[in-house]
Amino acid sequence: MDMQQVSQALGVRCNYCHSGFGGGEKQLAADKKKSIALAMMAMTRDLNAQVQEATGKPANETARVECVTCHRGVAIPRPLSAIILRTVAEQGGVAAAEQYRELRKQFFGRATYDFSEDALLDIVQRVVEGKPDDAIALLRMSLEFNPQSAKTYALLGFAYTRKVDDASAMTNLEKSLELDPTNAMVRGRLEQLQEYRRRSQQQ
């Protein structure tokens, strides 16, 4: 296997693995990385052999699994959702939003991560029920890249309802409807909040 192709696939330089000369902890870390790399290379060879066997096609006619298939320019190939959700859990939504900005700045336009709006909103959906403040931080960051997103404003509205901040919820739902007047679900949620507020003021 071409080591230059491996280093490009992982987005690292040769010294990522070959930096442990002289013993000690550095040597142990380098040895561990090399052991993992050798195991992954063996796994890749086995997968390609299994694909060829399963399809019954010669090697030059089957799709090949290579390091870049999973790594796509990063040494540890975690999905973007796993990275951001871990940061939300450990450091909160503000830190997760900043991490997203940095990753987007570094990797946008490459195949490494999915920076689409829908992928980001899917991450937010996983935290909005229990952590509305973290969701709001991520959604406000989303508006930096998608300022005319009816879906983001709708989700912001829902996040504010989780905080029992009806005024902010209605403001964001109204903005969502302004951008997409056809969304019956958002309209229904807004009307419910408006009716609840009217009744509260009458009591």
N, C-alpha and C positions, 0 to 999 in steps of 0.2 A: 504494500500500500504506500502511495506517495505521501511522505510526511508533510510536504507543502500543502497538499490538498486537505490533509487532516487539520493542519493549523488554521487554514482559511475557513474550513467548515465550522470550527469551534471558536473562531474569532480570537485566537491566541497566538503568541509567538513561541518559538521553540523552547525558550526558557521556562514556559509554563510547566513543562514536565522535566526538562533537563537543567535543573537549577540546584540540585542537591549534592554537589560535590563537596567533599570534606567532612562528611558525617554529621551526626547530630540530628536535631528535629527537622532541619531543612532537607537532609538526605532521606529521612523517613517519609516526609510529605511527598517528595519527588518520586520515591519508590512506589508509594501508594497510587499516585496519579498514573504512573507507567503501568502498574498492574491492572488498574481499571481500564486504561486505554487498550491494553492487550486483550482483556476479556471482551471489550466492546467490539474490537476488530474481529475476534473469533465469532461473536454473536452475529455480526454482519455477514460474515462468510456463510454461516449456517443458515441464516434467513434467505440469502440468495439461492443457496442450494435447495432449500425447501420450496421456494417459489418456482424454481425451475422444475422440480419434481412434481409439484402440484399442477402446474399448467401443461406439463409435457412438452414444453417448447425449449429450444436451444437457448443458451445464455444470451446470445445476441438479439433475441426476440422477446425477452422478458424485461419488465421494469426492474431496475436494480436498486437495492437498498444501499445507501452510502451514508457516511457520517453526517453529511449536510441534510439528509432526509429528516433527521430529528433535531440536530443542533442548530442549523440555520443561522450560524454566526455567533452563537453563545456557548460558553463552556458547559453550563448546566442547563439543559433544555426544559425549563419549566414553562407552562402556559402563562400568558400574561395575567389571566384571571387568578391563578394560584399565587403569583407574586403579589398582586395588589391586595387580595383578600388577606394574605398573611400580614402585610403591613397594616391593614385596617385593624386586624385583631391585636397586633402588638404595639402599634404606635398611633393608631387613629386615622380618621379620614383626611385630615390636613396633610399629614406626612405621606399618605397613599397618593393623594392628588399630586403632590410635588414629585414623588417617584414616577408617576405616570408621565408627567411633563418631561422629565429627564429622559426616560426611556423613549418617549416619542421623538424627542429632539435627536437622540442618537440613532434610532432604528427606523424612523418613518421612511416609507418608500422601499424598504427591504422586506423580505419574506419572513423575518424573524418573529414578529408579533402581529396580531390582528388589532389595529388601531381604529377599526370602524366604530361608528357611534353605537350600533346595535350591540357590539361586543362589550362596550363600556357600560351600556345600560343594563345588560345582563348581569354584570358584576354588581351594579347598584341594587338590582332587584333582590340579590341575595342578602343584603345587609339592611335595606330600608325599614323592614318591620321592627327589628330589634335595635338598630343603631341609626336613627334618622339623622342625627347631627353628622355622622360620618358620610351618610348618603348625600346629604346636602353639600358637603365639601366637594365630593366627587362630581355632583351634578353641576355645581357652579363652575368647576374646572371644565366640564364637558361643554358648557356654553362658550368658553373661550374658542373652541374649535368648531362648534356647531351653533352659532348664535341665533339661527332661525329654526331651531328644532322644536316642533310642537311636542314631540315625545318627551324631550328632556324637561320642558316646562310642566307637562302633565305629571311626570314623576316627581318633580319638585313639589307640586301641589299635594301629591299624596304624602310625601315625606313630612311636609308641614302639618298635615292632619295628624300624623303620628305624634307630633309635638303639641297637639291641641292648639296650634296657632292658626285659627281659621282665617284671619285677615290675610296672612301671607299665603295660605293655601289658595284662597279665592283669587288673589292677584295673579298667581302663577297659572291657575286653571283658566282664567280669563285670557291670559297671554297665549296659552296653548290653543284655545278656541279661535283667537284672532288669527293664528297661523294656520289652523286646520278646523274650519267651522263644521266639517262633516263628522267629527268624532262624537258620536252619541254618548259614549261612556263618560267622556270628560264633561260633556254638557250635563248629563244626569248627576254626576258627582258635584258639580258646581251648584246646580239647582238645589240639591239636598242641603249643602252648606248654607246657601242663601236663605232657605226656608228655616233652617235651624236657628240662624242668627236673628231672623225676624221674630220668631217665637220667643227667643231669649230676651229681646228688647221689649217685648210686650208684657213680659211678666214683671 
